[in-house]
């Protein structure tokens, strides 16, 4: 059995901090296992902690009064859950739920704000990340309105694949349907076509990507727009002793 090595720098934002700022924050970073389906905060709830995922993926989604939901953005090792803390709003209209189990580093609001208000590298980095996150939310809205369900599924699969270390995603079609905001039957049909063409293999609770290039040939432009924006706005990580 392979023993996973955990390090805060596995999160791209933490890893991009200069040594001095990283050392000020590191005593307050707590490793937290995030279980599938765990709710990190509810709509309107005060956000007391921020989460920096390393292997988990968290979904920001909006739930209507009727109970329907749709994903606004996905956050993995490239980002942070809890930007409302930095913006002064303290709460958000969306919910944050874990859709891929894994780990994150948790940071109390006070420690985050203390470093943010210094006006150094963390502040600049978080503002750029917030811009990238806003772009993702906007692009998701455009994609859901103007592109086919198959294109949306390809975008969602590729984005999830970018955030996990293997080509296998542990999730049900029902979960994917809830994230995209469509009926499960639509996802079943779209996934079935991708499987027949050899792009993916689906078995209960697991989706394995067999041909990433094939998915990239089917996806709409939204996926490329988001990748370019995140690459433009977010710097590369700084290697540190003990990083893996």
C-alpha positions in Angstrom: 0.0 0.0 0.0 1.4 3.4 -1.0 1.6 5.9 1.8 0.5 9.3 0.6 2.7 12.2 1.6 0.8 15.4 2.4 2.2 18.9 2.0 0.4 22.3 1.9 2.4 23.2 -1.2 0.4 20.6 -3.1 -2.2 23.3 -3.3 -1.1 25.7 -6.1 -2.0 28.9 -4.1 0.0 27.8 -1.0 2.8 26.6 -3.2 3.1 29.9 -5.0 3.7 31.9 -1.8 7.1 33.3 -1.1 9.0 31.5 1.7 8.5 34.2 4.3 4.7 34.3 3.9 4.5 30.5 3.7 6.3 30.2 7.0 4.0 32.7 8.7 0.9 30.7 7.6 2.2 27.1 7.9 1.6 26.8 11.7 -2.1 27.5 11.2 -2.7 25.1 8.2 -4.5 22.0 9.4 -4.7 18.8 7.2 -8.4 17.9 6.9 -9.9 14.8 5.2 -12.9 15.7 3.1 -15.5 12.9 2.6 -17.6 12.6 -0.5 -20.8 14.6 -0.1 -19.5 16.6 2.9 -21.0 20.1 3.1 -18.3 22.7 3.9 -20.8 25.5 4.2 -24.5 26.2 3.5 -25.9 29.2 1.6 -25.9 32.2 3.8 -23.7 30.5 6.5 -20.8 32.5 8.0 -17.5 31.2 6.6 -15.2 30.8 9.5 -12.6 28.7 7.7 -11.0 28.6 4.3 -10.0 25.3 2.6 -7.1 24.8 0.2 -7.7 21.4 -1.5 -4.8 19.2 -2.4 -6.5 16.0 -3.6 -10.2 16.7 -3.0 -12.5 18.6 -5.4 -15.2 20.9 -3.9 -18.2 22.1 -5.9 -19.8 25.5 -5.4 -23.4 25.1 -6.4 -26.7 26.9 -6.1 -29.8 25.2 -4.8 -33.3 26.5 -5.8 -36.2 26.7 -3.4 -37.6 23.6 -5.3 -34.5 21.7 -4.5 -32.9 21.7 -8.0 -29.1 22.4 -8.1 -26.4 23.4 -10.5 -22.7 23.7 -10.2 -21.3 27.2 -10.4 -17.6 26.2 -10.2 -15.3 23.4 -9.2 -12.3 23.9 -6.9 -9.4 21.6 -6.6 -5.6 21.9 -6.0 -5.5 25.1 -8.0 -7.7 27.1 -5.6 -9.4 28.0 -2.3 -12.9 27.5 -0.9 -14.0 30.6 1.0 -13.3 33.7 -1.1 -16.2 35.5 0.6 -14.0 35.8 3.7 -11.6 38.0 1.7 -14.3 40.1 0.0 -15.8 41.1 3.4 -19.2 39.5 2.8 -18.5 36.6 5.2 -21.2 34.5 3.6 -22.2 33.3 0.1 -25.4 32.5 -1.7 -24.0 29.2 -2.9 -23.2 26.0 -1.0 -19.8 24.2 -1.0 -20.0 20.4 -1.2 -17.2 17.8 -1.7 -17.8 15.9 -5.0 -14.4 14.1 -5.0 -13.1 12.8 -1.6 -9.6 13.7 -0.6 -7.7 16.1 1.5 -7.4 19.9 2.0 -5.6 22.2 4.3 -7.9 24.2 6.5 -7.1 27.8 7.7 -9.0 29.8 10.2 -10.5 33.1 9.0 -8.5 35.2 11.4 -5.1 33.8 10.3 -6.0 34.2 6.6 -7.2 37.8 7.0 -4.2 38.8 9.1 -1.9 37.7 6.3 -4.2 39.1 3.6 -4.3 42.5 5.2 -0.5 42.8 5.1 -0.9 43.6 1.5 1.8 41.3 0.3 2.0 38.4 -2.1 -0.9 36.5 -0.6 -3.3 39.4 -1.2 -2.2 39.8 -4.8 -2.4 36.1 -5.4 -5.9 35.8 -3.8 -7.3 38.7 -5.9 -6.0 37.1 -9.1 -7.5 33.8 -8.0 -10.8 35.4 -7.3 -10.8 36.9 -10.8 -10.1 33.4 -12.2 -12.9 31.9 -10.2 -15.3 34.6 -11.4 -14.3 33.7 -15.0 -15.1 30.1 -14.3 -18.5 30.9 -12.9 -19.3 33.2 -15.9 -18.1 30.6 -18.4 -20.1 27.8 -16.7 -23.2 29.9 -17.2 -22.5 30.5 -20.9 -21.7 26.8 -21.4 -24.9 25.6 -19.7 -26.9 27.9 -21.9 -25.3 27.6 -25.3 -23.5 24.2 -25.6 -24.8 20.7 -25.9 -25.0 18.3 -23.0 -22.2 16.2 -24.5 -19.9 19.2 -24.7 -20.8 20.2 -21.1 -20.0 16.6 -19.9 -16.7 16.7 -21.7 -15.8 20.0 -20.1 -16.8 18.7 -16.7 -14.8 15.5 -17.1 -11.7 17.2 -18.4 -11.8 19.8 -15.6 -12.2 17.1 -13.0 -9.4 15.1 -14.6 -7.0 18.1 -14.3 -7.5 18.0 -10.5 -6.9 14.3 -9.8 -3.7 12.3 -10.1 -5.2 9.4 -12.1 -7.4 9.0 -15.1 -10.2 7.6 -12.9 -13.0 9.6 -11.3 -15.1 8.2 -8.5 -18.6 9.5 -9.0 -22.0 8.4 -10.1 -23.9 9.7 -13.1 -26.5 11.0 -10.7 -23.9 13.2 -9.1 -22.6 14.5 -12.4 -26.2 15.3 -13.4 -26.8 17.2 -10.2 -23.5 19.2 -10.8 -24.4 20.1 -14.4 -28.1 20.7 -13.5 -29.7 18.2 -15.9 -31.8 15.0 -15.6 -29.8 11.8 -15.0 -31.2 10.3 -18.2 -29.4 13.0 -20.2 -26.1 12.2 -18.6 -26.6 8.5 -19.1 -27.2 9.0 -22.8 -24.3 11.4 -23.3 -21.9 9.2 -21.3 -23.1 6.2 -23.3 -22.1 7.8 -26.6 -18.7 8.7 -25.2 -18.2 5.1 -24.0 -19.3 3.6 -27.3 -16.7 5.7 -29.1 -14.0 4.6 -26.6 -13.4 7.9 -24.9 -14.4 6.7 -21.4 -15.3 3.6 -19.5 -18.2 3.8 -17.0 -19.0 1.3 -14.3 -21.1 1.9 -11.3 -19.6 4.8 -9.4 -16.4 5.1 -11.5 -15.6 6.9 -14.8 -12.3 6.1 -16.4 -11.0 8.4 -19.1 -9.4 6.2 -21.9 -8.9 8.8 -24.6 -8.3 12.3 -23.2 -7.4 13.6 -26.7 -10.8 12.4 -27.9 -12.6 14.3 -25.2 -10.6 17.4 -26.0 -11.7 17.1 -29.6 -15.4 17.0 -28.5 -15.4 19.7 -25.8 -16.5 23.3 -26.4 -14.2 26.3 -26.2 -15.1 26.9 -22.6 -12.6 24.4 -21.3 -9.7 26.0 -23.2 -10.8 29.5 -22.1 -10.7 28.5 -18.5 -7.3 26.7 -18.7 -5.7 29.7 -20.4 -7.2 32.1 -17.8 -6.0 30.1 -14.8 -2.6 29.7 -16.4 -2.4 33.5 -17.1 -3.5 34.6 -13.6 -1.9 32.0 -11.3 1.9 31.6 -11.0 3.8 28.4 -10.7 4.6 26.9 -7.3 7.9 27.5 -5.5 9.7 24.1 -4.8 10.4 23.7 -1.1 12.4 21.1 0.9 10.1 18.2 1.7 7.7 18.9 -1.2 6.5 15.8 -3.1 
